[in-house]
Each structure stands twice: as structure tokens, then as C-alpha cells.
């Protein structure tokens, strides 16, 4: 049963990753083919990517701090 649950979880993750990737590709294609000047579209894409980069860096920093905290708590718990 455990293997089946693991396979279902993996299948769901692949599905969500595929949907997310498809959405990103769709947004990018829509922006590239929109009736705007090329420079406007490039500026908009650059802004979106900078925003995404900032959010990603924030997420990484937050989870890195949480991981470090959890590691310290685990070390304290085992007396290291």
C-alpha cells in the first residue's frame, strides 16, 4: 500500500508541475504574441522575471532559515 501511495503522490506532483509549466509557457506565449510593441513586451517580461526572482530569493532565504533552525533544534535534542 505504501508504494501505491508514493506512486500516487509522485503522479500528482508531476501533474501539478506539468500544469504549472504549461501555464508559464502559455503566459509567455500570450505576452510575446500580444499586439504590443516589442520593447514594451520585453520590458514587461523583464519586470515579471525580476519580480519572480525577488520572490524566489525571499522564499529560499525563508526556508533556509527554517531549515537551519530545525537543524539546530535537532542538534540540541540529541545533545550535540
C-alpha positions, 0 to 999 in steps of 0.5 A: 500500500505504501508504494501505491501511495508514493506512486500516487503522490509522485503522479500528482506532483508531476501533474501539478508541475506539468500544469504549472509549466504549461501555464508559464509557457502559455503566459509567455506565449500570450505576452510575446504574441500580444499586439504590443510593441516589442520593447514594451513586451520585453520590458514587461517580461523583464519586470515579471522575471525580476519580480519572480526572482525577488520572490524566489530569493525571499522564499529560499532565504525563508526556508533556509532559515527554517531549515537551519533552525530545525537543524539546530533544534535537532542538534540540541535534542540529541545533545550535540 
